[in-house]
Amino acid sequence: MGKTEGMEYIFDLAIVGGGIAGYTAALTAKNLLLDYVWLGQTAFGEKLSAAEKVTNFPAISGSGREFLAALEAQKNREEVLLTPCRIDGVYAAGEKFLLTAGERTFEARTVILATGVETKGQLKGEKDFLGRGVSYCAVCDGALYKGKKIAAVLSSPAFEEEAEYLASFADMVYAFCLYEHPKLQKENIRVCTDIPLKIEGDKRVERIVTGKETLSVDGVFFLKNSAPPRSLVGGLEADGAHVIVSRDLSTNIAGLFAAGDITGRPYQYAKAAGEGCVAAHSARSYLATLGK
Ligand SMILES: Cc1cc2nc3c(=O)[nH]c(=O)nc-3n(C[C@H](O)[C@H](O)[C@H](O)COP(=O)(O)OP(=O)(O)OC[C@H]3O[C@@H](n4cnc5c(N)ncnc54)[C@H](O)[C@@H]3O)c2cc1C
């Protein structure tokens, strides 16, 4: 099973997100003999290595790194493979979905969105200006800002390459790095050390306000691991960072399910794992209605 690059191939299920919810969905899909693809930036997500001690997950009582090692061993044993990529759009197209990751595309009959929630770096006005100057994807929207001034809020050094990509279009990038020792070097990037507080404007983004100054900008890019679900899937019913789901984890879009932190609190590994499992079963039931 699996796709050969360049060939048209439709998976039964595409799972987006490498965290515990996505992993459990993939593990369950494998056991259900679904033809699935697991797409994510890193296996098990970035949060686990930061967790000091995990004491509330069955059979685990140790540091996040110990949990990670146990998961890694199981993933290898069960041969659950992650296809490393960052999905930038999910589009419903009849009885299938098209998922894009830069130049790459994947097709699947069902999708589980398990992209987590990132609270770091949220600004007042961010939600209000989504699609009106606020973007989460440098590759998708960078070219729209040719010759303009923009701000980029980076949640980790992993996004410096994307900020430099933005600087290849924009005249000036004000980079707010929410971590220490940024290494951004392009001449038209100004690393701003103060904390961004809010975005202002009328119909579109016009300014970003910090504790010390107000900068005129045409757009603000939030470069972080998890973007709001509606920036990824048009027409998806969500309440801010949370997708609205039914008990079977279905969303308002037929064939699209969501699992983990992205469906709401509590933000816990056990809840994320449980939902990953339920979502995979629900995807299988949906496939049966398609005669698959
Ligand atoms: C420091 C810390 C300590 C914690 N300690 C505990 C604890 O002790 N016990 C507990 O129960 N919970 C704990 N949590 C909460 C726990 O980490 C979360 O509940 C859990 O990680 C949620 O899993 P998830 O799979 O839903 O999302 P995540 O773990 O956030 O995984 C989502 C993944 O999807 C990826 N992704 C996002 N967008 C895309 C995209 N467009 N394309 C591809 N991939 C994408 C992200 O990069 C990420 O890897 C802790 C959290 C933190 C931050």
The ligand as an ORCA input file, in Angstrom:
! r2SCAN-3c Opt
* xyz 0 1
  C       4.860     21.451     28.377
  C       3.635     20.596     28.262
  C       3.437     19.584     29.167
  C       2.311     18.751     29.079
  N       2.154     17.773     29.995
  C       1.067     16.971     29.919
  C       0.896     15.895     30.852
  O       1.715     15.662     31.750
  N      -0.208     15.131     30.709
  C      -1.142     15.314     29.735
  O      -2.102     14.554     29.672
  N      -0.993     16.317     28.848
  C       0.083     17.159     28.911
  N       0.224     18.180     27.998
  C      -0.814     18.355     26.970
  C      -0.529     17.440     25.773
  O       0.754     17.757     25.265
  C      -1.569     17.614     24.674
  O      -2.858     17.391     25.199
  C      -1.319     16.632     23.527
  O      -0.033     16.842     22.980
  C      -2.373     16.783     22.433
  O      -2.076     15.936     21.376
  P      -2.570     16.286     19.901
  O      -2.121     15.143     19.056
  O      -3.996     16.641     19.898
  O      -1.809     17.616     19.497
  P      -0.255     17.963     19.432
  O       0.541     17.161     20.379
  O      -0.194     19.446     19.536
  O       0.159     17.483     17.987
  C      -0.277     18.137     16.822
  C       0.799     17.966     15.778
  O       0.280     18.368     14.507
  C       1.287     19.093     13.827
  N       0.661     19.981     12.861
  C      -0.017     21.120     13.098
  N      -0.445     21.660     11.954
  C      -0.017     20.827     10.978
  C      -0.136     20.861      9.565
  N      -0.778     21.851      8.957
  N       0.435     19.865      8.830
  C       1.103     18.863      9.460
  N       1.250     18.787     10.803
  C       0.691     19.751     11.544
  C       2.013     19.871     14.930
  O       3.297     20.250     14.468
  C       2.055     18.797     16.024
  O       3.189     17.984     15.873
  C       1.343     18.990     28.071
  C       1.542     20.031     27.163
  C       2.665     20.821     27.244
  C       2.870     21.934     26.241
*
